[in-house]
Amino acid sequence: MSVLYLLTLLLSLGGMAVLDWRFRLFFWRSPGRAALVLGIGVLFFLAWDLLGIDLGIFYRGETALMTGVQLAPELPLEEVFFLTFLCYLTMILVQAARRVLKPRV
């Protein structure tokens, strides 16, 4: 049992939060709206994962880098943090692209 993967995800989330804070892209631009969007995204992908697990499409891969904690059969704890990182990264990239591609007057 190891926490290396979980720590890597948390470190990555921290890095995203620093970028978000520095450039005011997502949470530091509109905290309430950002929390709602991020929460909906994570819940959507968790439902997707659970459906895939139920259909036998997804399964938990064995690795020594994970904690071994499962929230449901075939759903490791790290998956929630990975999905949070994935959704947060996507929204940071969308907001950054909007800022860069915004027509300048």
Backbone bond lengths (Angstrom), bond angles and torsions (degrees), N, CA, C in turn:
res aa  C-N    CA-C-N  psi(-1)  N-CA   C-N-CA  omega(-1)  CA-C   N-CA-C  phi
1 M - - - 1.453 - - 1.524 108.46 -
2 S 1.325 115.53 130.94 1.448 122.05 -178.15 1.524 109.30 -140.35
3 V 1.292 115.51 157.08 1.463 120.17 177.79 1.524 110.95 -113.37
4 L 1.317 117.78 13.31 1.453 121.95 -175.24 1.535 112.30 -59.02
5 Y 1.315 117.46 -46.96 1.464 120.81 -179.07 1.528 110.30 -64.64
6 L 1.328 117.03 -43.75 1.461 121.36 179.52 1.532 110.20 -62.77
7 L 1.318 117.77 -43.10 1.463 120.98 178.40 1.525 111.49 -63.92
8 T 1.324 116.49 -38.00 1.464 120.56 177.27 1.520 110.84 -63.44
9 L 1.317 116.79 -42.74 1.466 120.55 177.56 1.521 111.24 -63.73
10 L 1.334 117.01 -42.92 1.462 120.63 179.59 1.529 111.46 -65.61
11 L 1.322 116.72 -39.74 1.465 120.81 176.57 1.528 110.75 -63.14
12 S 1.320 116.41 -41.84 1.464 121.17 178.12 1.527 111.51 -64.89
13 L 1.326 116.59 -41.33 1.467 120.22 176.09 1.526 110.56 -62.41
14 G 1.325 116.35 -39.16 1.458 120.53 177.17 1.523 111.46 -62.69
15 G 1.321 116.72 -42.42 1.463 121.12 177.32 1.521 111.71 -62.16
16 M 1.328 116.30 -40.31 1.464 120.41 177.72 1.534 110.08 -64.32
17 A 1.333 116.41 -39.98 1.464 120.21 179.60 1.530 110.87 -64.31
18 V 1.325 117.10 -38.29 1.468 120.35 177.58 1.525 110.43 -64.32
19 L 1.327 117.19 -44.59 1.472 120.27 176.84 1.524 111.11 -62.05
20 D 1.315 115.92 -41.39 1.461 121.29 178.82 1.526 109.77 -61.66
21 W 1.318 116.95 -45.79 1.462 121.54 179.46 1.530 111.26 -63.30
22 R 1.320 115.78 -45.17 1.470 120.64 -176.15 1.531 112.16 -62.33
23 F 1.337 116.10 -42.36 1.461 119.73 -174.99 1.530 113.41 -106.19
24 R 1.341 117.46 3.32 1.469 122.24 179.36 1.528 111.39 49.12
25 L 1.330 115.70 58.98 1.456 120.28 -173.30 1.528 114.33 -95.33
26 F 1.334 117.47 -40.13 1.460 118.67 -170.27 1.533 110.91 -133.91
27 F 1.317 118.84 -80.47 1.462 121.13 -178.85 1.520 111.93 -66.94
28 W 1.306 117.54 -38.22 1.456 119.76 -178.28 1.524 111.83 -82.71
29 R 1.283 116.85 -0.68 1.469 121.16 175.76 1.521 110.04 -96.62
30 S 1.347 115.50 -44.38 1.461 121.18 -179.44 1.532 108.44 -153.84
31 P 1.342 117.51 86.06 1.470 121.35 -171.97 1.530 115.33 -57.89
32 G 1.313 117.48 -44.58 1.467 120.25 -178.21 1.516 112.31 -64.14
33 R 1.316 115.07 -48.54 1.464 120.21 179.86 1.523 110.84 -64.34
34 A 1.329 116.51 -39.53 1.462 120.95 -179.89 1.526 110.83 -64.09
35 A 1.331 116.66 -43.76 1.467 120.09 179.28 1.526 110.99 -62.20
36 L 1.317 116.26 -40.81 1.468 120.47 178.74 1.526 111.23 -63.89
37 V 1.328 116.66 -48.13 1.469 120.88 -179.31 1.532 110.91 -63.15
38 L 1.325 116.23 -45.07 1.468 119.67 -179.77 1.528 110.71 -64.53
39 G 1.323 116.84 -43.44 1.464 120.61 179.14 1.526 112.52 -61.67
40 I 1.317 116.71 -43.82 1.469 120.64 178.61 1.527 110.23 -63.71
41 G 1.328 116.81 -42.28 1.468 120.13 179.20 1.512 112.49 -62.15
42 V 1.329 116.69 -46.34 1.472 120.66 -179.74 1.524 110.30 -64.46
43 L 1.317 117.43 -44.34 1.475 120.20 178.87 1.527 111.63 -63.00
44 F 1.327 117.03 -39.10 1.459 120.58 177.58 1.535 110.38 -60.36
45 F 1.318 116.57 -48.67 1.462 119.02 -177.76 1.525 112.45 -72.14
46 L 1.327 118.16 -29.31 1.466 119.63 173.17 1.530 110.45 -65.41
47 A 1.331 116.27 -42.54 1.472 119.72 176.56 1.526 109.70 -62.29
48 W 1.317 116.93 -41.39 1.467 122.13 177.56 1.530 109.84 -59.01
49 D 1.328 116.57 -47.60 1.462 121.03 178.67 1.526 111.58 -60.17
50 L 1.327 116.10 -46.30 1.467 119.15 -178.86 1.526 111.66 -63.30
51 L 1.318 116.95 -37.80 1.465 120.27 176.33 1.536 110.05 -65.38
52 G 1.316 116.58 -44.29 1.463 120.51 177.89 1.518 112.18 -62.30
53 I 1.327 117.32 -38.35 1.466 121.55 177.33 1.521 109.71 -65.87
54 D 1.336 116.30 -44.80 1.460 121.31 179.89 1.533 111.81 -61.45
55 L 1.331 116.45 -35.89 1.471 120.71 179.82 1.527 112.87 -83.17
56 G 1.334 116.15 -3.66 1.460 119.95 178.90 1.528 113.39 81.15
57 I 1.323 117.45 14.34 1.459 121.45 -179.56 1.522 110.55 -84.16
58 F 1.337 116.57 -42.53 1.460 121.81 -179.21 1.518 109.53 -102.84
59 Y 1.300 115.57 146.73 1.458 120.96 174.14 1.523 108.48 -149.77
60 R 1.305 115.41 160.73 1.458 121.19 -178.55 1.516 109.50 -81.64
61 G 1.304 116.47 122.59 1.457 120.95 175.65 1.513 109.91 -81.13
62 E 1.305 117.31 140.48 1.456 121.57 179.21 1.517 110.16 -82.77
63 T 1.321 116.43 129.62 1.448 121.99 175.92 1.525 108.98 -152.70
64 A 1.294 115.57 150.09 1.463 120.75 179.79 1.530 111.71 -79.83
65 L 1.316 117.77 -5.77 1.463 121.27 -176.98 1.519 113.51 -86.57
66 M 1.324 117.83 -9.21 1.463 121.81 -175.34 1.521 111.03 -102.63
67 T 1.330 115.50 160.46 1.463 120.98 -176.24 1.525 113.08 -70.40
68 G 1.301 117.46 -28.24 1.458 120.79 -175.60 1.520 112.28 90.67
69 V 1.324 117.30 -5.25 1.460 121.66 178.80 1.523 108.46 -77.81
70 Q 1.334 114.98 128.46 1.462 119.94 178.97 1.519 109.42 -116.82
71 L 1.325 116.26 134.26 1.455 121.64 178.31 1.520 111.34 -84.46
72 A 1.312 115.45 -26.49 1.457 124.19 176.74 1.528 105.27 -154.97
73 P 1.325 117.95 166.92 1.467 117.91 177.22 1.533 110.99 -55.06
74 E 1.313 116.06 126.55 1.471 124.20 178.93 1.530 114.12 69.92
75 L 1.336 118.01 11.28 1.465 121.38 179.45 1.528 109.35 -119.94
76 P 1.333 116.99 96.78 1.472 119.98 -178.55 1.524 112.16 -74.59
77 L 1.307 115.87 155.37 1.459 123.05 177.82 1.528 111.33 -53.60
78 E 1.302 116.84 -40.74 1.464 121.31 -176.78 1.524 113.30 -61.70
79 E 1.325 117.25 -23.34 1.467 120.74 -178.85 1.525 111.51 -62.20
80 V 1.311 117.03 -38.57 1.465 120.52 179.45 1.529 109.95 -62.97
81 F 1.320 116.85 -43.65 1.458 120.44 179.58 1.525 111.59 -69.54
82 F 1.329 116.64 -35.52 1.458 119.67 176.39 1.526 110.60 -64.67
83 L 1.325 117.34 -44.79 1.461 120.62 179.54 1.529 111.38 -64.91
84 T 1.326 116.53 -37.35 1.460 120.56 176.00 1.523 109.94 -62.79
85 F 1.330 116.54 -45.63 1.468 120.51 177.81 1.525 110.79 -61.01
86 L 1.323 116.71 -45.12 1.462 121.20 -179.06 1.534 111.57 -59.50
87 C 1.320 116.80 -47.23 1.470 120.82 -179.47 1.530 111.11 -67.86
88 Y 1.318 117.15 -41.40 1.461 121.30 -179.95 1.532 110.36 -64.39
89 L 1.322 116.23 -45.11 1.462 121.04 177.89 1.521 111.02 -59.11
90 T 1.318 116.45 -43.90 1.466 120.63 -179.86 1.521 111.03 -60.75
91 M 1.322 116.91 -44.78 1.464 119.32 -178.55 1.523 111.30 -69.56
92 I 1.321 118.19 -35.71 1.468 120.93 176.19 1.531 109.08 -62.78
93 L 1.331 116.84 -44.41 1.466 120.41 -179.82 1.524 111.82 -66.04
94 V 1.324 116.98 -39.16 1.476 120.43 178.55 1.529 109.88 -63.28
95 Q 1.324 116.58 -46.83 1.466 119.66 -179.04 1.527 111.75 -67.26
96 A 1.324 117.39 -38.13 1.464 120.68 177.68 1.533 110.18 -65.47
97 A 1.329 117.22 -41.89 1.467 120.87 178.62 1.517 110.80 -63.84
98 R 1.325 117.29 -41.05 1.464 120.56 177.13 1.523 110.89 -59.40
99 R 1.320 115.25 -42.78 1.465 119.04 -179.27 1.524 111.96 -66.81
100 V 1.319 116.61 -42.38 1.466 120.96 -177.88 1.532 111.31 -70.89
101 L 1.329 116.64 -39.06 1.459 120.93 -175.77 1.525 113.76 -89.10
102 K 1.310 117.01 -2.82 1.470 121.24 -179.10 1.527 109.20 -62.51
103 P 1.331 116.28 130.18 1.463 118.60 178.26 1.524 110.41 -62.76
104 R 1.296 116.18 134.95 1.465 121.38 179.90 1.518 109.48 -94.78
105 V 1.301 115.32 130.61 1.472 120.41 -177.75 1.505 110.16 -102.63
